[in-house]
Amino acid sequence: MTAMSGVAQNFVQLLLARIGVGVGEAGCSPPAHSMISDIFPEEKRARAFAIYNLGISIGIMFGYLLGGWINEFYGWRVAFLVMGLPGIFMALLVKLTLREPPVVCLKQER
């Protein structure tokens, strides 16, 4: 959706693309936390969550520094495209390589 912001042709398209960014970010954390909890054992989970949450700060840093620099020399449309393209590649990588862990049902004893 960030890359889509760079190809928006009017205000409504830009607004919808930016709303899509917010929806995507809001909908990402709960499933990510669930998958991290499923994949990592309890003693390694804190580190996994820390690395996951560090990605937010690193992304913001690159967005401000690199995105601002690109905007200065090439314009805001190119900045949105360049900042959004890695997300598309990461989504494809996750889709092709990450598998949902098997469901484990625990019987409750009475």
N, C-alpha and C positions, 0 to 999 in steps of 0.2 A: 504494500500500500504506500510505502514511502516512495518507491520508484514511480508509482502511479501519480503521485503528487507532481512529479516533474513533467508529466505529459498532459496535465490538466489544461483544458482550453478555456475554462471560465470559472467563475467563483463557485458555482454549485459543484462542479467536478472536483475542484480543490477541496471544498468543504467535505464532500463525501469520502475522498481519499484520506483526509486527516482524521475523520471519524473512524474510518476503517483501521487506521493505525492504533487509535485508542482502544477499539474493540479487540484487536489482535493482541495488544499488550495485556489488556485486562483478562483475556481468556487464556493466556499462556501460563501464568504462574500456578494455578491449581493443578492442571495436569502435569506440569513439570515437577512440582513438589511430590505428587503421587508417584511418578515414575522414578524419581530419585530415591524415594522411600522404598520402592520395590526392588530397585537394582542394588543399592548399597546396604551392607550390613550395618547394624545399629552403631557400632563403634567407629565407622567411617562416614556416617551420614552428615555429621556437622561440617566436616571438611568439604563434602560434596555440595552442601547447601551454600557454604561460603564461596566456593568457586562459581557456582551458578549466579549468586547475587553479585559477585564482583563483575560479571559480564555486563550488568546494567551500568555501572560506573564507567567501565572502559568504553562501552558503546556511546555514552553521553560525551565522554572526553573526545573520542574520535569525531563524533558528530559536530561538536563545537569547533574543534581545532581544524580538522581536515575539511569539514563541510563549510566552515567560514572562509577558509583559504580558497577553496574551489569556487565558492560564491563570488569572492572578490575578483577573481580572474576570468571565470567562465559563466557566471550567472547562477541564479537560484535554481533554475530547472536542471542544469547539469549537476549541481550539488545534490539535489534530491535523487536523481538517477544514480549517481555514484554511491551515495550512502545507502540506497535501497537495494542495489544489485547483490551485495554480499548476503543479504537476507534471503534472497531467492535461491542462491547457491546453497546456503546452509539448510534451507527447507528441503531442497532436493536431497542433500546428503543425509539428513535425518530420516526422510521418507524411505530412502533406499537402504539404510544401514541399521537403523534402530528398530528393535522389535519389542513389542509389548511383552512383559514377563508373564509366565503362565499364572492363571488364577489358582490360588491355594485356598481350599475350603477347610476351615477348622470345625470339627464337630464339637458341639457344646455338650458337656456331660451334665446329666441331671442328678 
